[in-house]
Amino acid sequence: MKRYVYINDGESSHDLYCDNRISNRKYTVLNFLPKNLWEQFSRFMNQYFLLIACLQLWPLITPVNPASTWGPLIFIFAVSASKEALDDYNRYLSDKKGNEKDVWVVRKGVKQHVEAQDILVGNLVWLRENDEVPCDLVLIGTSDPQGVCYIETSAMDGETDLKIRVIPSACMGINVELLHKIKGVIECPSPDKDIRRFDANMRLFPPFIDNDICPLTFKNIVLQSCYLRNTEWACGVAVYTGNETKLGMSRGIPEPKLTAMDAMIDKLIGAIFVFQIVVVMVLGIAGNVWKDTEAKKQWYVLYPDEGPWYELLVIPLRFELLCSIMIPISIKVSLDLVKSLYANFIDWDHQMIDLETSIPSHATNTAISEDLGQVEYILTDKTGTLTENKMIFRRCCINGIFYGNENGDALKDLELLNAVSSGLPDVVRFLTVMAICNTVIPTRSKSGDILYKAQSQDEDALVHAAAWLDMVFFNKNGNILEVKFNSKILQYEVLETLEFTSDRKRMSVVLKDCQNGKILLLSKGADEAILPYARAGKQTRNFIEAVERYAHLGLRTLCLACRELDEDEYQEWSLMFKEASSTLVDREWRVAEVCQRVEHNLEVLGVTAIEDRLQDGVPETIETLRKAGINFWMLTGDKQNTAIQIALSCNFISPEPKGQLLSIDGKTKDEVRRSLERVLLTMRITASEPKNVAFVVDGWALETALNHYRKAFTELAILSRTAICCRVTPSQKAQLVQILKSCDYRTLAIGDGGNDVRMIQQGDIGVGISGREGLQAARAADYSIGKFRFLKRLILVHGRYSYNRTAFLSQYSFYKSLLICFIQILIRSNVENSMIITTQLRLLDISYPELKK
């Protein structure tokens, strides 16, 4: 399905598309009561209490006042409904505040103030610096002469670094006054929740341009809830509004998680109810037989000779009410109150406050605290979770020469510093790729210092290292990059940017050297994404050796390469790239295919090695939790050797001979199958041995195993206490959590980035770390903490305490109610032995009036 948005003509789409009113409410005034009651009575426990309460309304069968059941029942549901109503009212106030914000909109050529909720699809919306974006906009103008603006997406994905957005090429050079009169049509897909993709086309009507199709990408759209930064003004066309924005489509209240304790209680209640039915049927039949044979002979009973049609139901229903104490309504009240109190203990715990950032722990979900004490598997991310995500440039290999091996810091290596000062060509080209093959934005502080706004910590580390080595990237003016090297200013014009994707695992830029007019392709990426496309030669072996050496040290590696393009080759490729970028079907796949046509025959310049240090207390935390019987899986997008070294350094796996690490790999399905079978056989043999056996698998082998050998991989998951999964995607992380849950294991997923959200939401317990990658994981989690080391206290202190107390409370209430019910039956059956019963009551601390109720 497609959507046609007519620029500067909101009236034509008034009836076709929704306005910009945002609604995150779960209820309305009319449906609140029935919808809330339906949700509460979806649990069997509440259905049972409602049945008992309704039976007690029949005076003929009830031995107690109905208020004794209806009172607590109404109170419980009223408290739950009030809490839901308050939460929904707060959502309404938040929506109302956003909907009534004033924004500038152009209508009929006049710029005017309107409320944000009155924006229509096709309206021109003007933003000023630091304004919040009210809806999804396609940029058509900015205050920057090059058509660039900067946005902050922290409210959307938790990332605080600035992002670049540009206006389409068709809108370049249009005067500010003419923007009020611009006309055209945007052909875009129907609303979806993919916040990383936007494939559309735009045609401007004459006199602006003669109906030429201009492709639009994600770089041309600004999404709702972002903020305009470092840009005086920007103008855009509203393409998605209200709850049809990308952020609105991805909103939603997560489904409540059912804890193991709740599941157990529901099963027990179901079993007790079945037992009650059997008891009621047996006693009801016996009671009716006794009534017909003995009761009517007694003059004081006064049974009539003929009763109503429902007479046979009276005695069984009386026994049902008599047995109803087996499932006390107090257990629901007690458990709900106690769970909320235990969750507050986590918020109040001063020992779980990160002193470095002053971030406290927080329990978002107050209903699953006891599950913390039953965790069997912890699935954790690596970067930013186990490590600090503070990237430091440590070593490098340039043209086969290793720098930084002596002191562990290439930036202080005299040999490298001398090579830079003498201007060796290989070193200069290597530093040039480090400095400008990225999406970094240089800015100036008030004191005049250069600050870099990077979208990833790796790029930030590379640009800072290049600046330390005198290759200073100091200005970006539209497509012109300015670099200062040894007091000489170099300029480059960016022609195309080939963005990084998880499939390509590399990013490239095509630019023109303004000094000599040469067209260059600069690339950086993982070794498996660069080295296979390198020129044939012996030099590649040195880079493979460098990658392996650095990976064994636990360093993150990137390969840098370049290639000079002929003018004809570039022009031919540029046409194919623009055509692929303008297609609306399989655009991502076609762009990747075109990119591969130019990313070949690369000249590899060198390898960088970046250190990502472990967080404080990580090894001790993992060792303690493993002693508590908890298993660990590491799920990371990093390369295998780096992940293994990090796992060794943080006690994740044991070195030989105490431990054994098995590898699942292969380039074909058969190779993966044989490798999986070999590892599975070894796991079966060593299952009874004290030796710690773990397995490691990469993303491709994991995808093959999940798609074709899922049963064997599930068996392997059951047998293994430790696993390292490398080069995995966010969806694969979620699949691994689902596999362990399908084996009835209680799982905890912990991460710190946006790529960990699906894994966190899939786990029985989701823990988010408020780290350098933002707060997206923390917002989506059940619990948020400041550092990984607090996980030990969260599980072993709060989790065990909450589980033990909740289990004791539920078991005590259960057995106490059973005994009370049994004693009541004895009393009402005239089999009372006062001495025995009084002794039992004293031991249980149960008073006789409690039985009379």
Secondary structure, 3 states (H helix, E strand, C coil): CEEEEEECCHHHHCCCCCCCCCCCCCCCCCCHHHHHHHHHCCCHHHHHHHHHHHHCCCCCCCCCCCHHHHHHHHHHHHHHHHHHHHHHHHHHHHHHHHHCCEEEEEECCEEEEEEHHHCCCCCEEEEECCCECCCEEEEEEECCCCCEEEEECHHHHCCCCEEEEECCHHHCCCCHHHHCCCCEEEEEECCCCCCCCCCEEEEECCCCCCCCEEEECHHHEECCCCEEECCCEEEEEEEECHHHCHHHHHCCCCCCCCCHHHHHHHHHHHHHHHHHHHHHHHHHHHHHHHHHHCHHHCCCCCCCCCCCCCHHHHHHHHHHHHHHHHCCCHHHHHHHHHHHHHHHHHHHCHHHCECCCCECCEECCCCCHHHHHHCCEEEECCCCCCEEEEEEEEEEEECCEEECCCCCCHHHCHHHHHHHHHCCHHHHHHHHHHHHCCCCEEEECCCCCEEEECCCHHHHHHHHHHHHCCEEEEEEECCEEEEEECCEEEEEEEEEEECCCCCCCEEEEEEEECCCCCEEEEEEECHHHHHHHECCCCHHHHHHHHHHHHHHCCCEEEEEEEEEECHHHHHHHHHHHHHHHHCCCCHHHHHHHHHHHHCCCEEEEEEEEEEEEECCCHHHHHHHHHHCCCEEEEECCCCHHHHHHHHHHCCCCCCCCCEEEEEECCCCHHHHHHHHHHHHHHHHHHHHCCCEEEEEECHHHHHHHHHHCHHHHHHHHHHCCEEEECCCCHHHHHHHHHHHHHCCCCEEEEECCHHHHHHHHHCCEEEEECECCECHHHHHCCEEECCCCHHHHHHHHHHHHHHHHHHHHHHHHHHHHHHHHHHHHHHHCCCCCHHHHHHHHHHHCCCHHHHHC
